[in-house]
Amino acid sequence: MFLGFPVGDAHALLQGWMRRMGERSRIRRATREMAQAFREFQSDPDPFFSRERVHWRNDRLECAVRVGLGGWVSEELEAGRAFFSPVP
């Protein structure tokens, strides 16, 4: 399963990779943390995830800065339209 969808037998290499990733303690921890954040989001009147805000992760941020969008990212953060994940 990937995001709730089955991965067919035609994708045996992907199935194996997903199984191996699921065995890693850090992946299991990240999955638990994400699931907990999602549960909290569903009942929070001021949700952590919002369609009006961009959730910046390390890969997105690095890419934006590398292509010259660092100033824009800074403006979005200051305006409250973007945010970083909280430290667990």
Long-range contacts (C-beta under 8 A, 24 or more apart in sequence): 33-88, 52-81, 53-80, 53-81, 53-82, 53-83, 54-81, 54-82, 54-83, 55-82, 55-83, 55-84, 55-85, 56-82, 56-83, 56-84, 57-85
